[in-house]
Each structure stands twice: as C-alpha cells, then as structure tokens.
Amino acid sequence: MKRYLALTGVSVMVLAACGDARPHAELMADAASDVEAIELERAMVRYDSARTRSPDDAEAHRQYATLANYFSLNSEAAQAWERALELEPDDSAAWEGYVHALRWAGIFETDRRYGEKILRVLPEALRHAPDRPVIYDDAEEAASDLGQLEAYGAILAEYQATRPDDQILLHSLGALHVALANQEEGDRGQVVRDSIGVALDALAAETEGDPSVAAPVLYRLAAGYDFRMLRREDDADRWLERLEAAPDRGVLADDLRYWDLAIDWQDALYGDDAGDRAVEVSRLVAEGLKSKQLSERAAWFVRRYATVQAEVIASLDPEPSSSELNYPRIAAEPPGPALDPEVAESLFTAVMEEIQWQDGVYGSRLATLLYFGIRPEVVLEKAVALEEALRAHRPGYLYPGSRGQERETSRRSFIDQALVIQARALTQLGEIEAAGALFEELATESRRSWTLAEYGRHLLREDRLEEALDAFVEATAFRGWYRPAAVETAAATGLSEEAVEERLAVRGPAVERELELRELGQRIEREAPEFALADQTGVEWRVSELEGKIVVLKFWATWCGPCIEEFPHFVELLKTYEDDEEVVFLTVATAGSPRDQVAEQIEEGGFTFPILFDEQGLALDYEILGYPTTLYLDREGMIQFKREGFEESGYEAGVARRIDALRGEDF
C-alpha cells in the first residue's frame, strides 16, 4: 500500500542545523530570524549550536533557555539559565526564567530537588531581581508543594530587613500569610484576607489622587485586589489600568494583564450575555496577541482558533458537538455542510496559525477542517507532518508530564489519530483505495472504538453493509457511542435492533476482557514512599504500618471539580468494601487545599473516610501531576497501578478489577 510518510521540511532543516558550521554571528542572526518566522524548534537547535560553539556568549544561552522553556524542556532550560547567570549575574529576566524553569522541571518530573533548589537560590535571585513578581509566585508554589512555607517565609523576613518598604515584597508576604492561614482550622484564612483588605484600602486612599505614585505601589494594589487574593475585581481592574499607564511599570503589569485578558475572553466567549460578543472577543484576542512571552502568544493563537470555531458552530443549525466534529457518525465525507468561502478561509487560517506554534497535538483542528471539507490536500500534508513528528519524538506535542508507558500510550494514540485524518483526507481527495487500506490497517492493528468506527464509515461508503455492521458492533463493544450507527446499518441490511444486541452479546465479553487487560497495563512496581500524616480526626497513618493490606490511595484537591464529582461514587465504593479487612481506602488533600474548605467538603458530604492533609510535599514524592489521581498499593507496599482523572462509567468495576488483580484473583 502507498504510505504518506516522509521527513517534513522542518525536520530536514533541524537536522541540517545540527551540523551548521557557519560563523557564530551568522548562526545567531538566522536563529533570531527563525523566531520571527515562528520556526521555533529550528531556532532552538541553532541557538544550541551557537552556545556550544561560543560557551561565553550569554545571549546564546538566554535564547536557547527561552525556547527550551517554551518546549517544556525545563531541566535543560534551567542549566542554560544557570550558565547565562554565571556570565551576567545581574540579569533580572534570566533570574525569572531560571526560577520558572526550576519550578516546572519540578512539576513535570515530580522531583522535589528542583523546588529545594529554588529556595536555596531565592535570596540571590531577590537581590538581583527584586522587580520580578513571578519569582515570588514560583517560589511560594514550590514551597507549598514541599510543605516548606515557613522556610520560604524566613527567607522573605530576612530580605524584608534590608527592604522594609518594598511593595512587591509586601504583597508577597501577604500572599504567604494567607497560604499559611489556609492550613489552619476554621476561618483564619478569611481573617487574614480581611486584614490585608483594610491595609490595601488605606493605601488606596492615600494614593488615589496622586498621579506620580510609583509602579510598585500600583502593583501591590492591583495584585492585592486580584482574584487570587481578595477577589475584588473592579478594584483590581482600576489599579491595573493605572499600573499599565505608569512609565516605570517595567514588567509589573505583564502577568496580571495576561490573566485579566484571559478571564475576560473566557467570560465574553462563553458567558450568557450575547450583546456585542463577537466585537469584544475579537478585541480581547487582538490585545492578547501582543503578549511578549512566546508561550502566552501561543496560548492566544489557541484562543483565536477557539473564537473562530465558536462563531462558525454558532452559525449552524443544528450545531454539531465537539465529538461530532472529531468523530462523525454519518458515512458522508465530508460529513458537515459547506461553509461560506470567507468563513472557511477564516477557520483554515486560524488552524494554520495555531499549528505553526507547535504547542500540542493539533489533530482535532485538522478534523474540524475535514468536517467542513476545507482544503483536504493541506490537511493531508499537516497530518503526515504530525505523524512524523510524533514518531520522531519531537518536542512540543505531548504533555510534558507523561512518562514511560503512559507517554508511549499517548503517543501511539495520537499517531493513530493522525493516520485516521490522513485516511479521511485521502477519501475527500478521491484516493479511495489508499484510504481504505489505511482504515483497514488501523482497525486491525490499533483496535479502538473510533478506529473501528471510521473503518465502518468507510465500508458504508463502499456499500459493504454487512462488514460495516460488524465494525460498528465492534466499536460499540469497545465502549464507543456507536450503537445508533450499528442499529441504522442493521436496518439497511434488513436486520432488527435485536440482531445488533445478539452480536454485542457474542463479542462483548471477549472485547471487555481485552479492554480490562489493556486498562490494567503494565504494573508500576515502585516502592511507595513512607509518610506520616494525620487525618481529620487526628489519627496518624503510615505506609509502613499498612503492610499486608491492599491500599487504595486517592489524591485530591478542594479546587478540583472532578475530585468533588467523584466523592459520591467513592462513598458507594466504601460501602462495598466496609467489611473487607484486606483493603484500606485513604484520601490525601493535597497542598494548596485550605483546611477550612476541606472541612466544608467533609461536612457537606457527610464523609467519614480518612482524609489526610498533605503538608509535606507528598504529592511530589508520589509523582502526582493532576487530580484526582488514585494509586493502588499491594500488600508489600509497592505501587502497582495508577489511575488519573474520574470517569463515571465503569468506575466501581475499574476499582474492583485493580483490587482483584492485587489479590491475585482472575477477573
């Protein structure tokens, strides 16, 4: 069969850059041009070559570090920032980049050593970069994850002795006091917020009519009233506006402005008030695209696409769901209506602009273009490029926190998505034989509900109804939402709905067994780190004392919607196992979950199961990247299974499968 895989132009250029022997200045100039052209991976490779060739060029290290940060190569970025700071220790922007790289390296590698390093370098960072609020933010978050907020506070107190009137420092001290108060029982956090509000109101009254007030004072007011502190948005917006107009603002307004625009955009696009929504959303996107940081500009191109897509979808009747855009149910290709040429071009441009930033897998964007039959020849080209990039493990596509088997599973799934898009594009281009071969290969070698359903759609277009029915039945057995397609196909062949049920009854058990084995996956086989944490009643729990038990350990957070949604199901699960002395269920409220909010959740839900308070950085030790995350420990205290997120369908059965596997029972 003809395969549509070849090295893309970018890859060839990247490989060429690795052996680039041109003069250093020329290499730096070309790398800068690459950044301007949003050829960011190629620019990163060229800057890397430049800094290797000229290790004393701080600018080469800075530029490489900036791009490594962008592609979430955070440990490499941190090393490059370190070298830049060795050469130019007074570079405040480099200090911010360095601390930020350490912070995200610690998050994605779930390694507490990066956070500990932040606290070690923080005094020097503040001496050289006192005007960089992001340094404080990253340091506080790292200290919170480590359970070392007091150590962070000691650093700030020592620094305050030399800069008692530093407004950025005073704001950060206030944020720290709130974080510490949130760890206490009762409403201590609100009491601290109220006291900060009184102080800010007094400061605001003093400076209200002063046109020459310094930018750090304006920053303290804008940041203090912001949603992350006092949540008085009107006051925050008023002082942010003044901060942006201040001639000495430097970078003080940048982070506040970015989040202010992002929240306003979300409210305008998805809020209830239609009004002049399109005009306002477009204005916010235009403002956001002026962001200086690469990652922020990339995020605004994502929002630009979302804006255009929302406008297109809203113009249709009926409106297709996001699932329908990616996985159509009908056989026709393209499945959606033809758009007005100007609208189609607008959507196409938004997709191409976002793709250029190499900020995540873009298969769903290409699928949207195919839904409307927009430029399938270009979609084919981009899908081939995506497949090649994923096979080559190039940066910028996969979630940087996934590792090992989880990362490989994700990569394989996205490759399959790219191949499905290629086959659909080939269909729209009239290359039916090549498309059919690719659909069949996917349905045979990558058995998923959607690869099987896409093969079913192809078979319908070929008028091979019996085979299409089998494909849709198999897709349904793989827990896909394709029963209606199976029923419709059965009717077209003169069969009843009962015939579909009969076929599902035959295929269901075998497919379910296959899915169960796949879901369990490879065992992690990692020793569970020891901990000693007290629950809400004061009882202390230790992993070492649970040896001989199967432990279901659930990490959650008060601000996590899926965590709260999971709790009623978790309670029902506990009832099933309440007389089972072999199994212990524990939950851990992660750092950043205020104790008063945890208490509210316990009271509202009437929960009696143990809730441990993580104030030691346990989530880092257990490599928790998102919430909820549930770990399954065997009788020897080894972590064997990990489940991230919450899915209501099959929840209790999924937990039981893992527990039974740890008992040594078949399922």
C-alpha positions as CSV (number, residue, x, y, z in Angstrom):
1,M,0.0,0.0,0.0
2,K,1.1,3.6,-0.6
3,R,2.2,5.3,2.6
4,Y,2.1,9.0,3.1
5,L,5.1,9.4,5.4
6,A,8.2,11.4,4.7
7,L,10.5,13.8,6.5
8,T,9.0,17.2,6.7
9,G,10.9,20.3,5.6
10,V,11.2,21.4,9.3
11,S,12.9,18.1,10.3
12,V,15.3,18.3,7.4
13,M,16.2,21.9,8.4
14,V,16.5,21.0,12.0
15,L,18.9,18.2,11.2
16,A,20.9,20.4,8.9
17,A,21.2,23.0,11.7
18,C,22.9,20.4,14.0
19,G,25.9,20.3,11.7
20,D,25.9,24.0,10.9
21,A,29.4,25.2,10.5
22,R,28.7,28.9,9.7
23,P,30.2,31.8,11.7
24,H,28.7,32.3,15.2
25,A,27.2,35.7,14.4
26,E,25.5,34.4,11.2
27,L,24.1,31.5,13.2
28,M,22.7,33.8,15.8
29,A,21.1,36.1,13.2
30,D,19.5,33.1,11.5
31,A,18.1,31.8,14.7
32,A,16.6,35.2,15.5
33,S,15.0,35.2,12.1
34,D,13.6,31.8,12.8
35,V,12.0,33.1,15.9
36,E,10.4,35.9,14.0
37,A,9.1,33.4,11.5
38,I,7.8,31.2,14.3
39,E,10.2,28.4,13.3
40,L,10.8,27.8,17.0
41,E,12.3,24.3,17.0
42,R,14.8,25.2,14.3
43,A,15.7,28.4,16.2
44,M,16.3,26.4,19.4
45,V,18.6,24.0,17.6
46,R,20.6,26.9,16.1
47,Y,20.9,28.7,19.4
48,D,22.1,25.4,21.0
49,S,24.7,25.1,18.3
50,A,25.7,28.7,18.9
51,R,26.1,28.4,22.7
52,T,28.1,25.1,22.2
53,R,30.4,26.9,19.8
54,S,30.7,30.0,22.0
55,P,30.1,29.0,25.6
56,D,30.8,32.5,26.9
57,D,28.0,34.1,24.9
58,A,25.3,34.8,27.5
59,E,22.8,35.8,24.8
60,A,23.0,32.4,23.1
61,H,22.4,30.7,26.4
62,R,19.4,33.0,27.2
63,Q,17.8,32.5,23.8
64,Y,18.2,28.7,24.0
65,A,16.8,28.6,27.5
66,T,13.8,30.7,26.5
67,L,13.0,28.2,23.7
68,A,13.7,25.2,25.8
69,N,11.3,26.6,28.4
70,Y,8.7,27.1,25.6
71,F,9.0,23.4,24.6
72,S,8.9,22.3,28.3
73,L,12.5,21.1,28.2
74,N,12.7,22.6,31.6
75,S,15.8,20.9,33.1
76,E,17.8,21.8,30.0
77,A,16.5,25.3,30.2
78,A,17.5,25.6,33.9
79,Q,21.0,24.6,33.0
80,A,21.2,27.2,30.2
81,W,19.9,29.9,32.6
82,E,22.5,28.9,35.1
83,R,25.2,29.4,32.6
84,A,23.8,32.8,31.5
85,L,23.7,33.9,35.1
86,E,27.3,32.8,35.7
87,L,28.2,35.2,32.8
88,E,25.8,38.0,33.7
89,P,24.5,37.7,37.3
90,D,22.6,41.0,37.3
91,D,20.2,39.9,34.5
92,S,16.9,40.0,36.3
93,A,15.0,38.4,33.3
94,A,17.4,35.5,33.5
95,W,16.7,35.0,37.2
96,E,13.0,34.9,36.5
97,G,13.5,32.4,33.7
98,Y,15.8,30.3,35.9
99,V,13.4,30.1,38.8
100,H,10.5,29.4,36.4
101,A,12.4,26.6,34.7
102,L,13.2,25.0,38.0
103,R,9.6,25.3,39.1
104,W,8.2,23.5,36.0
105,A,11.0,20.9,35.9
106,G,10.0,20.0,39.5
107,I,6.3,19.8,38.5
108,F,6.7,17.7,35.3
109,E,9.5,15.5,36.8
110,T,7.7,15.3,40.2
111,D,11.1,15.8,41.7
112,R,11.3,17.9,45.0
113,R,15.0,18.7,44.4
114,Y,14.1,21.4,41.9
115,G,11.8,23.1,44.5
116,E,14.5,22.8,47.1
117,K,16.9,24.4,44.7
118,I,14.5,27.3,44.2
119,L,14.6,28.0,48.0
120,R,18.4,27.8,48.0
121,V,18.8,30.3,45.2
122,L,15.9,32.6,46.2
123,P,17.9,35.1,48.3
124,E,20.3,35.7,45.5
125,A,17.5,35.9,42.9
126,L,15.7,38.5,45.0
127,R,18.9,40.5,45.4
128,H,19.4,40.6,41.6
129,A,15.8,40.7,40.5
130,P,13.6,42.5,43.1
131,D,11.2,43.7,40.4
132,R,10.1,40.3,39.2
133,P,6.9,39.2,40.9
134,V,6.9,35.8,39.1
135,I,9.9,34.8,41.1
136,Y,7.9,35.2,44.3
137,D,4.9,33.3,42.9
138,D,7.0,30.4,41.7
139,A,8.9,30.2,45.0
140,E,5.7,30.2,47.1
141,E,4.2,27.5,45.0
142,A,7.3,25.4,45.2
143,A,7.5,25.9,49.0
144,S,3.8,24.9,49.3
145,D,4.4,21.7,47.3
146,L,7.3,20.9,49.5
147,G,5.4,21.7,52.7
148,Q,8.1,24.4,53.5
149,L,6.1,27.6,53.5
150,E,7.7,28.5,56.9
151,A,11.2,28.2,55.3
152,Y,10.0,30.5,52.4
153,G,8.7,32.9,55.0
154,A,12.0,33.0,56.8
155,I,13.8,33.9,53.5
156,L,11.3,36.8,52.9
157,A,11.6,38.0,56.5
158,E,15.4,38.2,56.2
159,Y,15.0,40.0,52.9
160,Q,12.5,42.4,54.4
161,A,15.0,43.5,56.9
162,T,17.0,45.2,54.1
163,R,14.0,46.4,52.1
164,P,11.2,47.2,54.6
165,D,9.2,49.3,52.1
166,D,9.5,47.0,49.1
167,Q,5.9,46.9,47.8
168,I,6.3,43.8,45.7
169,L,7.8,42.0,48.8
170,L,4.9,43.3,51.0
171,H,2.4,41.9,48.6
172,S,4.2,38.5,48.5
173,L,4.3,38.5,52.3
174,G,0.5,39.0,52.4
175,A,0.0,36.1,49.9
176,L,2.3,33.9,52.2
177,H,0.3,34.8,55.3
178,V,-2.9,33.8,53.5
179,A,-1.4,30.5,52.4
180,L,-0.2,29.7,56.0
181,A,-3.6,30.7,57.4
182,N,-5.3,28.4,55.0
183,Q,-3.5,25.5,56.6
184,E,-5.2,26.2,59.9
185,E,-8.6,25.1,61.1
186,G,-11.6,27.5,60.9
187,D,-11.8,30.8,59.0
188,R,-8.3,32.0,59.7
189,G,-7.7,32.5,56.0
190,Q,-10.6,34.9,55.6
191,V,-9.5,36.8,58.7
192,V,-6.1,37.4,57.2
193,R,-7.6,38.4,53.9
194,D,-9.8,40.9,55.7
195,S,-6.8,42.5,57.4
196,I,-4.9,42.7,54.1
197,G,-8.0,44.4,52.6
198,V,-8.0,47.0,55.4
199,A,-4.3,47.8,54.7
200,L,-4.9,48.0,50.9
201,D,-7.9,50.2,51.3
202,A,-5.8,52.6,53.4
203,L,-3.0,52.5,50.8
204,A,-5.5,53.1,48.0
205,A,-7.0,56.1,49.8
206,E,-3.5,57.6,50.2
207,T,-2.6,57.3,46.6
208,E,-6.0,57.8,44.9
209,G,-5.3,61.3,43.7
210,D,-1.5,61.1,43.3
211,P,-0.6,60.9,39.6
212,S,3.0,60.3,40.3
213,V,2.6,57.2,42.5
214,A,5.3,54.6,41.9
215,A,4.5,51.5,39.9
216,P,5.4,49.0,42.7
217,V,2.6,50.6,44.8
218,L,0.2,50.3,41.9
219,Y,1.3,46.7,41.5
220,R,0.6,45.9,45.2
221,L,-2.9,47.3,44.9
222,A,-3.7,45.6,41.6
223,A,-2.3,42.3,42.7
224,G,-3.8,42.5,46.2
225,Y,-7.3,43.2,44.9
226,D,-6.9,40.5,42.3
227,F,-9.0,37.2,42.2
228,R,-6.0,35.3,43.6
229,M,-6.0,37.4,46.8
230,L,-9.1,39.5,47.8
231,R,-11.2,38.8,44.7
232,R,-12.4,42.4,44.3
233,E,-12.2,42.5,40.6
234,D,-13.5,46.1,40.0
235,D,-10.8,47.5,42.3
236,A,-8.2,45.2,40.7
237,D,-9.1,46.4,37.2
238,R,-9.0,50.0,38.2
239,W,-5.5,49.8,39.7
240,L,-4.2,47.6,36.9
241,E,-5.3,50.2,34.4
242,R,-3.2,52.8,36.3
243,L,-0.3,50.4,36.5
244,E,-0.3,49.9,32.8
245,A,-0.1,53.6,32.3
246,A,2.8,54.0,34.7
247,P,6.1,54.9,32.9
248,D,8.1,52.9,35.4
249,R,5.9,49.8,35.3
250,G,8.6,47.5,33.7
251,V,7.2,44.0,33.7
252,L,5.0,44.5,36.7
253,A,1.8,44.6,34.7
254,D,2.5,41.7,32.3
255,D,1.4,38.7,34.3
256,L,-1.6,40.5,35.8
257,R,-2.7,41.7,32.3
258,Y,-2.3,38.3,30.7
259,W,-4.7,36.6,33.2
260,D,-7.1,39.6,33.2
261,L,-7.4,39.3,29.4
262,A,-7.7,35.5,29.5
263,I,-10.5,35.6,32.0
264,D,-12.3,38.4,30.2
265,W,-12.0,36.5,27.0
266,Q,-13.5,33.3,28.5
267,D,-16.4,35.3,30.0
268,A,-17.1,37.1,26.7
269,L,-16.9,33.9,24.6
270,Y,-18.8,31.5,26.9
271,G,-20.8,33.9,29.1
272,D,-24.6,34.3,29.0
273,D,-24.6,37.9,27.7
274,A,-24.6,37.8,23.9
275,G,-24.6,41.5,23.3
276,D,-21.6,42.6,21.1
277,R,-19.8,39.4,22.0
278,A,-18.1,39.0,18.6
279,V,-16.6,42.5,18.7
280,E,-15.5,42.2,22.3
281,V,-13.9,38.8,21.9
282,S,-12.0,39.9,18.8
283,R,-10.7,42.9,20.7
284,L,-9.5,40.8,23.6
285,V,-7.8,38.4,21.2
286,A,-6.1,41.2,19.4
287,E,-4.8,42.6,22.7
288,G,-3.7,39.1,23.8
289,L,-1.7,38.6,20.7
290,K,0.5,41.5,21.7
291,S,1.9,39.4,24.6
292,K,5.7,39.4,24.8
293,Q,6.1,35.9,26.1
294,L,6.2,33.2,23.5
295,S,4.0,30.8,25.5
296,E,1.5,33.5,26.1
297,R,1.3,34.4,22.4
298,A,0.9,30.8,21.5
299,A,-2.0,30.5,24.0
300,W,-3.7,33.4,22.4
301,F,-3.5,31.8,19.0
302,V,-5.2,28.8,20.6
303,R,-7.9,31.2,21.8
304,R,-8.1,32.8,18.4
305,Y,-8.9,29.4,16.9
306,A,-11.5,28.7,19.6
307,T,-13.1,32.1,18.9
308,V,-13.4,31.4,15.2
309,Q,-14.6,27.9,15.7
310,A,-17.3,29.0,18.2
311,E,-18.5,31.6,15.7
312,V,-18.7,29.0,12.9
313,I,-20.5,26.5,15.1
314,A,-23.0,29.1,16.4
315,S,-24.0,29.9,12.8
316,L,-25.1,26.3,12.1
317,D,-28.4,24.7,12.8
318,P,-28.2,22.3,14.3
319,E,-24.9,22.9,16.0
320,P,-22.5,19.9,15.8
321,S,-21.0,18.8,19.1
322,S,-17.2,18.7,19.6
323,S,-17.4,14.9,19.5
324,E,-19.2,15.1,16.1
325,L,-16.5,17.4,14.7
326,N,-13.8,14.8,15.6
327,Y,-15.6,11.5,15.2
328,P,-18.6,11.9,12.7
329,R,-21.4,9.4,12.9
330,I,-22.6,9.6,9.3
331,A,-20.9,8.0,6.4
332,A,-20.7,11.0,4.1
333,E,-17.2,12.6,3.7
334,P,-17.2,15.5,4.3
335,P,-19.9,15.0,6.9
336,G,-20.6,18.7,7.5
337,P,-22.1,21.4,5.4
338,A,-20.0,23.6,3.0
339,L,-19.2,26.9,4.6
340,D,-19.2,30.3,3.0
341,P,-15.8,30.8,1.4
342,E,-14.8,33.7,3.6
343,V,-15.8,31.8,6.8
344,A,-14.0,28.7,5.6
345,E,-10.8,30.7,4.9
346,S,-11.1,32.3,8.3
347,L,-11.3,28.9,10.0
348,F,-8.5,27.5,7.9
349,T,-6.2,30.5,8.7
350,A,-6.9,30.1,12.4
351,V,-5.9,26.4,12.3
352,M,-2.7,27.0,10.3
353,E,-1.6,29.9,12.6
354,E,-2.1,27.7,15.7
355,I,-0.3,24.7,14.2
356,Q,2.7,26.9,13.4
357,W,3.4,27.4,17.1
358,Q,4.0,23.7,17.7
359,D,2.1,23.8,21.0
360,G,0.4,20.5,21.4
361,V,-1.1,17.9,19.1
362,Y,-3.4,19.5,16.6
363,G,-5.3,16.5,15.2
364,S,-8.7,17.9,16.4
365,R,-8.1,21.1,14.4
366,L,-7.5,19.2,11.3
367,A,-10.5,17.0,11.9
368,T,-12.6,20.2,12.1
369,L,-11.4,21.3,8.7
370,L,-12.2,17.9,7.3
371,Y,-15.7,18.1,8.8
372,F,-16.4,21.0,6.5
373,G,-14.3,19.7,3.6
374,I,-11.8,22.6,3.8
375,R,-8.5,22.1,1.9
376,P,-8.1,18.3,2.4
377,E,-4.8,18.4,0.5
378,V,-3.3,20.7,3.1
379,V,-4.9,18.7,5.9
380,L,-3.2,15.6,4.5
381,E,0.2,17.3,4.4
382,K,-0.2,18.5,8.0
383,A,-1.4,15.1,9.2
384,V,1.7,13.5,7.7
385,A,3.9,16.1,9.4
386,L,2.2,15.4,12.7
387,E,2.7,11.6,12.4
388,E,6.4,12.1,11.5
389,A,6.9,14.5,14.5
390,L,5.3,12.0,16.9
391,R,7.3,9.1,15.6
392,A,10.5,11.2,15.9
393,H,9.7,12.2,19.5
394,R,10.0,15.9,18.6
395,P,9.2,18.4,21.3
396,G,6.0,20.4,21.7
397,Y,3.4,17.7,21.0
398,L,2.9,15.5,24.0
399,Y,2.1,16.5,27.6
400,P,5.5,17.0,29.2
401,G,4.4,15.4,32.5
402,S,3.7,12.0,31.0
403,R,6.4,9.4,31.1
404,G,7.1,5.8,30.5
405,Q,4.3,3.6,29.4
406,E,1.8,6.4,29.8
407,R,3.7,8.6,27.4
408,E,4.1,5.8,24.9
409,T,0.3,5.1,25.0
410,S,-0.5,8.7,24.5
411,R,2.0,9.0,21.6
412,R,0.6,5.9,19.9
413,S,-3.0,7.2,20.3
414,F,-2.1,10.5,18.6
415,I,-0.3,8.7,15.8
416,D,-3.4,6.7,15.2
417,Q,-5.4,10.0,15.2
418,A,-3.1,11.4,12.6
419,L,-3.5,8.3,10.4
420,V,-7.3,8.5,10.6
421,I,-7.1,12.1,9.5
422,Q,-4.8,11.1,6.6
423,A,-7.3,8.4,5.5
424,R,-10.2,10.8,5.7
425,A,-8.3,13.4,3.7
426,L,-7.4,10.8,1.1
427,T,-11.1,9.9,0.9
428,Q,-12.1,13.6,0.2
429,L,-9.3,13.7,-2.4
430,G,-10.7,10.7,-4.2
431,E,-7.9,8.3,-3.3
432,I,-10.4,5.7,-2.1
433,E,-8.2,2.6,-2.4
434,A,-5.3,4.1,-0.3
435,A,-7.8,5.4,2.2
436,G,-9.5,2.0,2.6
437,A,-6.1,0.3,3.1
438,L,-5.2,2.7,5.8
439,F,-8.6,2.4,7.5
440,E,-8.4,-1.4,7.5
441,E,-4.9,-1.4,8.9
442,L,-5.9,0.9,11.8
443,A,-9.0,-1.2,12.6
444,T,-6.8,-4.4,12.6
445,E,-3.7,-3.2,14.3
446,S,-5.0,-0.3,16.6
447,R,-8.3,-1.6,17.8
448,R,-10.1,1.4,19.4
449,S,-13.7,2.4,19.2
450,W,-13.0,5.3,16.9
451,T,-10.6,3.5,14.5
452,L,-13.2,0.7,14.2
453,A,-16.0,3.2,13.6
454,E,-14.0,5.1,11.0
455,Y,-13.5,1.8,9.2
456,G,-17.2,1.2,9.5
457,R,-17.9,4.6,7.9
458,H,-15.5,3.7,5.0
459,L,-17.3,0.4,4.5
460,L,-20.7,2.1,4.3
461,R,-19.3,4.4,1.6
462,E,-18.2,1.2,-0.2
463,D,-21.7,-0.2,0.3
464,R,-20.3,-3.2,2.2
465,L,-23.1,-3.2,4.7
466,E,-22.5,-6.5,6.5
467,E,-18.9,-5.7,7.1
468,A,-19.8,-2.2,8.2
469,L,-22.3,-3.6,10.7
470,D,-19.6,-5.8,12.2
471,A,-17.3,-2.8,12.5
472,F,-19.9,-0.7,14.3
473,V,-20.8,-3.6,16.6
474,E,-17.1,-4.0,17.5
475,A,-16.8,-0.2,18.0
476,T,-19.7,-0.3,20.4
477,A,-18.3,-3.3,22.3
478,F,-15.1,-1.2,22.7
479,R,-17.2,1.2,24.8
480,G,-17.8,3.6,22.0
481,W,-21.1,5.5,21.4
482,Y,-21.8,3.8,18.1
483,R,-24.9,1.8,18.9
484,P,-27.1,4.1,16.8
485,A,-24.8,3.6,13.8
486,A,-24.9,-0.1,14.3
487,V,-28.7,-0.1,14.5
488,E,-29.1,2.1,11.4
489,T,-26.7,-0.2,9.5
490,A,-28.5,-3.3,10.6
491,A,-31.8,-1.7,9.4
492,A,-30.2,-1.0,6.0
493,T,-29.4,-4.7,5.7
494,G,-32.9,-5.8,6.7
495,L,-31.9,-6.8,10.3
496,S,-33.6,-5.7,13.5
497,E,-32.2,-4.0,16.6
498,E,-32.3,-7.3,18.3
499,A,-29.7,-8.6,15.8
500,V,-27.3,-5.9,17.0
501,E,-27.9,-6.9,20.6
502,E,-27.2,-10.6,19.7
503,R,-23.9,-9.7,18.1
504,L,-22.9,-7.5,21.0
505,A,-23.7,-10.4,23.4
506,V,-21.3,-12.5,21.4
507,R,-18.5,-10.0,21.0
508,G,-18.9,-8.1,24.3
509,P,-17.3,-10.5,26.8
510,A,-14.2,-11.0,24.6
511,V,-13.7,-7.3,24.0
512,E,-14.3,-6.5,27.6
513,R,-11.6,-8.9,28.6
514,E,-9.2,-7.3,26.1
515,L,-10.1,-3.9,27.5
516,E,-9.6,-5.0,31.1
517,L,-6.1,-6.3,30.3
518,R,-5.3,-3.2,28.4
519,E,-6.6,-0.9,31.2
520,L,-4.5,-2.6,33.9
521,G,-1.5,-2.2,31.7
522,Q,2.0,-2.8,33.0
523,R,2.5,-2.8,36.7
524,I,4.5,0.2,38.1
525,E,6.4,-1.9,40.7
526,R,7.6,1.1,42.6
527,E,8.1,1.2,46.4
528,A,5.6,3.6,48.0
529,P,7.4,6.5,49.8
530,E,6.9,6.5,53.5
531,F,4.7,9.1,55.1
532,A,3.3,10.0,58.5
533,L,0.2,12.1,58.0
534,A,-2.7,12.8,60.3
535,D,-6.3,12.6,59.2
536,Q,-9.2,14.9,60.1
537,T,-9.7,13.1,63.4
538,G,-6.0,13.4,64.4
539,V,-5.2,9.7,63.7
540,E,-1.7,9.3,62.2
541,W,-1.3,7.0,59.2
542,R,2.0,5.4,58.0
543,V,2.5,3.4,54.8
544,S,4.8,1.0,56.7
545,E,2.0,0.2,59.2
546,L,-0.3,-0.9,56.3
547,E,1.9,-3.7,55.1
548,G,-0.2,-6.8,54.4
549,K,-3.1,-4.6,53.2
550,I,-4.1,-3.5,49.7
551,V,-4.2,0.3,49.9
552,V,-6.3,2.5,47.6
553,L,-4.7,5.9,47.9
554,K,-6.6,8.8,46.3
555,F,-5.0,12.3,45.9
556,W,-7.5,15.2,45.5
557,A,-7.8,19.0,45.9
558,T,-10.6,21.2,47.1
559,W,-10.4,23.3,43.8
560,C,-10.7,20.2,41.6
561,G,-14.2,19.7,40.1
562,P,-13.7,16.1,39.0
563,C,-12.5,15.3,42.5
564,I,-15.7,16.5,44.1
565,E,-17.7,14.8,41.4
566,E,-16.0,11.5,42.3
567,F,-16.7,11.6,46.0
568,P,-20.3,10.2,45.9
569,H,-19.1,7.2,43.9
570,F,-16.1,6.8,46.2
571,V,-18.6,6.7,49.2
572,E,-20.6,4.0,47.5
573,L,-17.4,2.1,46.8
574,L,-16.5,2.2,50.5
575,K,-19.8,0.6,51.4
576,T,-19.0,-2.3,49.1
577,Y,-15.7,-2.9,51.0
578,E,-16.6,-1.9,54.5
579,D,-16.4,-5.4,55.8
580,D,-13.2,-6.3,53.8
581,E,-10.3,-6.2,56.2
582,E,-7.8,-6.7,53.4
583,V,-8.4,-3.4,51.7
584,V,-7.8,0.2,53.1
585,F,-9.0,3.3,51.4
586,L,-7.2,6.6,52.2
587,T,-7.6,10.1,50.6
588,V,-5.0,12.8,50.7
589,A,-6.0,16.5,50.5
590,T,-3.1,18.0,48.6
591,A,-1.0,21.0,49.5
592,G,-3.0,24.1,48.4
593,S,-6.3,22.8,49.7
594,P,-7.2,25.1,52.6
595,R,-8.3,23.2,55.7
596,D,-11.5,25.2,56.1
597,Q,-12.5,24.2,52.6
598,V,-11.6,20.6,53.3
599,A,-13.8,20.8,56.5
600,E,-16.6,22.2,54.4
601,Q,-16.4,19.3,51.9
602,I,-16.4,16.8,54.8
603,E,-19.4,18.4,56.4
604,E,-21.4,18.8,53.2
605,G,-20.7,15.3,52.1
606,G,-21.0,13.7,55.5
607,F,-17.7,11.9,54.8
608,T,-16.3,9.6,57.4
609,F,-13.4,8.1,55.5
610,P,-9.9,9.1,56.4
611,I,-8.8,12.4,54.8
612,L,-5.1,13.0,55.3
613,F,-3.6,16.5,55.0
614,D,-0.5,16.7,52.8
615,E,1.7,19.5,54.2
616,Q,5.0,17.6,53.5
617,G,5.1,17.6,49.7
618,L,3.8,14.0,49.5
619,A,2.3,14.6,46.0
620,L,5.8,15.2,44.6
621,D,7.1,12.0,46.2
622,Y,4.2,10.0,44.7
623,E,4.6,11.7,41.3
624,I,1.2,13.2,41.2
625,L,0.7,15.6,38.3
626,G,-3.1,16.0,38.2
627,Y,-6.2,15.5,40.3
628,P,-7.8,13.2,41.1
629,T,-5.2,10.5,41.0
630,T,-5.6,7.1,42.6
631,L,-2.8,4.8,43.4
632,Y,-3.1,1.1,44.2
633,L,-0.5,-0.4,46.6
634,D,0.0,-4.1,47.0
635,R,0.5,-6.0,50.3
636,E,4.2,-5.3,50.2
637,G,3.8,-1.6,49.9
638,M,4.6,-1.4,46.2
639,I,2.7,1.0,43.9
640,Q,1.3,-1.2,41.2
641,F,-1.5,0.7,39.4
642,K,-2.2,4.4,38.8
643,R,-5.5,5.9,37.6
644,E,-5.7,9.6,36.7
645,G,-8.9,11.6,36.4
646,F,-12.5,10.5,37.0
647,E,-14.8,8.7,34.6
648,E,-18.3,7.8,36.0
649,S,-18.9,4.9,33.5
650,G,-17.4,1.7,34.9
651,Y,-15.9,3.5,37.9
652,E,-16.7,0.8,40.6
653,A,-15.8,-2.0,38.2
654,G,-12.5,-0.5,37.4
655,V,-11.5,-0.2,41.1
656,A,-12.6,-3.7,41.7
657,R,-10.5,-5.0,38.8
658,R,-7.4,-3.5,40.3
659,I,-8.1,-4.7,43.8
660,D,-8.8,-8.2,42.5
661,A,-5.6,-8.2,40.5
662,L,-3.7,-7.3,43.6
663,R,-5.4,-10.1,45.5
664,G,-4.1,-12.4,42.8
665,E,-7.6,-13.2,41.5
666,D,-8.7,-13.5,37.9
667,F,-11.3,-11.1,36.6
